[in-house]
Amino acid sequence: MEIQSKTSDVELRRMHSGSKAAESDDAALGRLGKKSVLKRRFAFLSILGFSCTVLVTWEATLILFLVGFQSGGPAGVIYGYLLVWAGTVSTFIVLSELVSMAPTSGGQYHWVSMLAPRSLQKALSYVAGWLTLCGWQASVGSGAYLTGTLVQGLLILTQPTYLPKNWHGTLLYWAIMVFGVIINVSAGWLLPKFEGLLLVLHIVGFFGVMIPLLTLGPRGETKEVFTTFMNLGEWKTQGLSFCIGLMGSVFAFVGGDGAIHMSEEIQNAAVVVPRSLMTGIMINGSLGFAMILTLLFRAGDIEQALQENPAYPFMAIFKHAVNSTAGAAIMASLIMVLATSATVGLLASSSRVFWAFSRDKGLPGWRFLSQISARTSIPVYSVAATTLIACVLALVNIGSSTAFNGIISVSIAGLFSSYLLVSVLLLYRRCTGGIVPAGKVSIGGNRSSAVTGESAPPILWGPWRIPGALGIANNIFACVYLTFILFFSFWPSFSHVSPQNMNWSILVTGFVAVFSTLYYLLWAKKTYKGPVVEVEPRYVDDGFA
């Protein structure tokens, strides 16, 4: 009886703690004017797994190895990766500060509404919403396309007579999207368990690939690896070529804000999301850098690898290193499985952006897209919309892979534009004293500060932030880095431009801008007023509740 009593006390304390955490999460949403309608199924480890497996940085460094190599050579790949990693850490710090202040699935467009001057709130928030949405939708397409073509690369590795066709890639793309839908909507409990399991595979798979390469691969010269630059794009200067080659490393870090858009499904989101973002970027960044060094030192004859597998030369490098087609296929299959898991996470985050923006009446069909399944508490219609758009876009790949690559290339432009917008506005607010600690808010203050960002105090700092001059310096660096990357994201890979190697992201980004503007002027202007206030925010002693 004594043991039962102690067990009961423990359970009661756990229930009480869980209740307090739930109340805190509901209060954090309440001060933003939002109701808590999604179940909070993610804890720290499961959302850390989500953050790591959406980024899949070490896997992406192998998949996208050729982008940096042809424009920078081995030295350009190494130094470019370090620069991008530093810039991504700085950007993630800014995003972590913002999600700690406002842990909402809307992310960027909600923060813009909160940070912008009142006269620009509505327009800038709407722009940020479309940029974020298009960036995430393109990321879903990118993930499924890369995974589908990875399967084709495996077929080339194991079946040299196989002739890849575009329609093969599209069918594989659709199969991966179906798998992502099953994981996302079949049961609410499945996605967190799936992501937690994949965190283990993500780390174990890294060693499963790196150790065979290190022990069996041909040894490279240190001086050649760290000092050899290349300019296969035939640009006028090596510096310009280096900047263009950065895009391979940049793409390896795309999707880092995925956990942010799951905020309304995470316990203690204001603290857990920033911790998972920063922990994830340090884990992924370290693994990615180690994998780059391993590949460059054990690559052997890269020209031969390019001839054997032009799309994914890393598979041929694996084969030469372990001297076994079967061994190389197993190593490459690990990467393919983890890339598939990334698509699952990308679909989840993209659907939450769809749902949140629809909840605030920013999209066509918002009444339909904003509905939540009563059985699973998942925005099923938003998941379906994201999937349907991705699958329709895949039809373009059948006719022209160049045109399809142009569509999905908007992922960097869309997401980095939204990052830059919120970073600039946060810098403006912190430099003008527009953000105060929650404990300094007086009872009975103006409620509009949390919603409009105009009345004093406009915003409350969350529990996670970089204070003082250090925070300002980091914010400035993030703005400079994002501007730099955004500028070069529109450049083609080769100086001699043709329809086949042209970077069409500027055209796609322009089309999105025109379409969203027309939709706003003809329809959304009447319905979209910024983030909808669903509940009345109020103050308590330590801030909003």
URLINHU-V72439 format. One record per helix or strand of 3 or more residues. SS is the DSSP state (helix for helix, strand for strand). FROM is the first residue (numbers start at 1). TO is the last residue. If there is no record, write none. Layout:
((SS;FROM;TO) (SS;FROM;TO))
This chain:
((helix;2;30) (helix;44;55) (helix;57;63) (helix;65;101) (helix;108;115) (helix;118;158) (helix;166;185) (helix;188;216) (helix;222;227) (helix;238;252) (helix;259;265) (helix;269;297) (helix;302;308) (helix;313;322) (helix;325;359) (helix;366;369) (helix;380;399) (helix;401;408) (helix;410;431) (strand;435;437) (helix;438;440) (helix;448;451) (strand;459;461) (helix;468;488) (helix;505;527))
